[in-house]
C-alpha cells in the first residue's frame, strides 16, 4: 500500500460524514492513501469525501491489481 493508492477501508470515525450519519458503519468505504505511518501500529491517512481519516493498515485493502 503506497501513497496515492485507491483503497477500501473501515473506520467508524468516517461515519460522521455519511448521509445519513453512520449509515455505512461496518461496510467498506473507498478512499485514497495520503500517507503511511508507523506509530505503535501501522496506520494510513486516507482522504474520504474531502476529509482525512486515520485507519489501521489491517482495516484497509487495495482496490485493483497490485
C-alpha positions in Angstrom: 0.0 0.0 0.0 1.5 3.3 -1.1 0.6 7.0 -1.2 -2.0 7.6 -4.0 -3.4 4.0 -3.9 -7.1 3.6 -4.0 -8.2 1.5 -1.1 -11.3 0.1 0.6 -11.2 0.8 4.4 -13.2 0.5 7.6 -13.2 3.4 10.0 -16.0 4.2 12.4 -15.0 7.9 12.6 -15.6 8.3 8.9 -19.3 7.6 9.6 -19.9 11.1 10.8 -19.9 12.4 7.2 -22.1 9.6 5.8 -25.6 10.6 4.7 -27.4 9.8 6.9 -24.6 9.8 9.6 -23.1 6.4 10.4 -25.3 4.6 7.8 -22.3 2.8 6.3 -20.8 1.5 9.6 -19.4 -2.0 9.1 -19.2 -1.5 5.4 -16.1 -0.9 3.3 -15.6 2.8 2.2 -13.5 3.9 -0.7 -10.6 6.4 -0.2 -7.1 7.5 -1.3 -4.0 6.9 0.8 -2.3 10.2 1.6 0.4 9.0 4.0 1.5 5.7 5.6 3.0 6.0 9.2 4.3 3.6 11.8 3.3 4.5 15.3 2.7 1.7 17.8 0.7 0.3 14.9 0.9 0.7 11.1 -1.7 3.4 10.1 -2.6 5.3 7.0 -4.1 8.7 6.4 -7.0 8.3 4.0 -8.8 11.0 2.0 -12.6 10.2 2.1 -15.2 12.7 0.9 -12.9 15.6 1.3 -11.8 14.7 4.9 -8.7 12.9 6.2 -9.2 9.9 8.4 -6.7 7.6 10.1 -7.2 3.9 9.7 -5.2 0.8 10.7 -3.5 -0.9 7.8 -5.2 -4.1 8.9 -8.6 -2.4 8.2 -7.6 -1.4 4.6 -7.3 -3.3 1.3 -6.1 -2.3 -2.1 -8.5 -1.9 -5.0 -7.5 -3.4 -8.3 -4.3 -5.2 -9.3 -1.1 -4.8 -7.3 
